[in-house]
């Protein structure tokens, strides 16, 4: 065989073999839509402008429950009365890139905007990098009508306390620069205070920050896979836990015009 033909054959074999190899599960190679939270926050703010009554749904901990997530998307769409959807974190189980991509593509089926906070499983491997690429900063906020939604990373243990989690600097900046017309506040996080992944050295400090926001309606979280409602600090601020989607349950909240007027429902599907 001529030298040139041999080289060509080797190149063909090499390229063919490379194409047959699967990409590494933690390669953080992102295809498709990015920056979802920022775009959907804008959509929510525009759609909710001037409203004092609206309704949103919450789902959480969808990790590996792809069929159930597809079904909840279908069921929430069928209702026709949900303005937006919150995801309480843990889209992935192992922090693998494809887990995020699969879950993102399922949730893109929502007819209304959705936003997602970072879960502790989402931090595994290169998961935080993938989350940031697809969704954005793990700490973010948006306004729906006259309500400010503060969305936080509370997975302190995943960072070995090497970063400020929860980020009081972010919370203070939100307090200092609240948009005009804000009358109420809702908090969304993955891990609640007093759960071992939260930095419980600052649990009460965290709650003191929470209490400074105008008319806190409630706090929302996931992580423990159960449906619970607790007054964690005995100060009247309720913490609602959303079950994992494997339990085929999602939460619905209707914010009403009064200072602390809202309805809450756990919906099985």
Secondary structure, 3 states (H helix, E strand, C coil): CCHHHHHHHHHHHHHHHHHHCCCCCCCCCCCCCCCHHHHHHHHHHHHHCCCCCEEEEEECCCCCCHHHHHHHHHHHHHHCCCCEEEECCCCCCCCCHHHHHHHHHHHCCCCCEEEECCCCHHHCCCHHHHHHHHCCCCCEEEEECCEEEEECCCCHHHHCCCCCCCCHHHHHHHHHCCCCCCCEEEEECCCCCCCCCCCHHHHHHHHHHHHHCCCEEEEEECCCCCCEEECCCCCCCCEEECCCHHHCEEEEEEECCCCCCEEEEEEEC
